[in-house]
């Protein structure tokens, strides 16, 4: 086949290498500049490519197009391909054709990365031959060339799910659905929800669907995606209205039932006391990951042990250091109100909160009760802090501003007492003072580690 790949980053270059390995003619086209390391990969493989443009005459010769998840449906190149009725698929769809490995696919608006990394860790620690791909790690397509794994744990965004036709995960996990990326879905939450639910569109009775029974948007849209798969709903609480596969009996004790409703005495117990993850949302993430690993056959004792050795991705409620009985936590990835809410809600100690950055049209009202209850001081770290000051000035006892991370950390250290937590959970994008959220988190960690 003549395959054209749109976008030459991790997924696009991986798809190009797999397409070539399977004997297809390949052309790669990127509207922007291609990063040097990706360009080198394509050149070494002898794959033809173009950058800073899409040459339509060439692109439209495709029998099939594989597109980067970042390219929206309204892009002229996509419209042209649609007019010609050229099939357009994702890298995930393409790669899945060439492996018999079993897929554990995880999506949701928040918590995808943590749950994916934890599920991968639980399987790997149990000795499974497992790969990690999707929105995280390396391209699935490139890994499928060697095809050395029996399982893949995939983090999938709604954009990746938009372009699947036959992809069939053995275990599908849906964590939550809250408003995000609505500009890609006609500003409709239901349209966005149905994109997430494409995850289960090809599942059958040999497949499993693990989903959050506490999420109203999933509940409202679930029937539209109904398939004959084995349903494993989970909740933070025991709920008589659901035949639950998993719930919390107490703070750190899970009850699991992989055949919900089949027999009442079928429950297993599992302690999550070893888990280093903080907050209510992470209790959901742990429950989802444990269920996925348990369905895959990992024993409860192995799971309890493996939970304790897990290290989450950087900048997600990540403890940095304890100084003078004050704990410093880096949650730089919290770039929206909801993520910051999870952080404030999950920490039980008094908080000195560092927040601010580029406001994304945030409504801070949901955070005000938590700020009033838990935050003893707010340090605003941004070029323009007027909106934060207005939102929290009457809810926190002390508020000050700075434009420098080292100053923010030093001021926080001065304001914190033994037993307090200094929390960087910015609630905003980072682009006013930092390159990205990683840069912001690294600067926070460096400033904390520089404290005497």
Secondary structure, 3 states (H helix, E strand, C coil): CEEEEECCCHHHHHHHHHHHHCCCEEEEECCCCCCHHHHHHHHHHCCEEECCCCCHHHHCCCCEEEECCCCCCCCHHHHHHHHCCCEEECHHHHHHCCCCCEEEEEECCCCHHHHHHHHHHHHHHCCCCEEEEECCCECHHHHHHHCCCCEEEEECCHHHHCCCCCCCCCEEEECCCCCCCHHHHCCCHHHHHHHHHHHHCCCCCCCEEEEECCCHHHHHHHHHHCCCCEEEEEECCCCCCCCCCEEEEECCEEEECCCCCCCCCCCEEEECCCCCCCCHHHHHHHHHHHHHHHHCCCCHHHHHHHHHCCCCCCCCCEEEEEECCEEEEECCCCCCHHHHHHHHHHCCCCEEEEECCECCCCCCHHHHHHHHHHEEEEEEECCCCHHHHHHHCCCCCCEEEECCHHHHHHHHHHHCCCCCEEEECCCCECCCCCCCHHHHHHHHHHHHHCCC
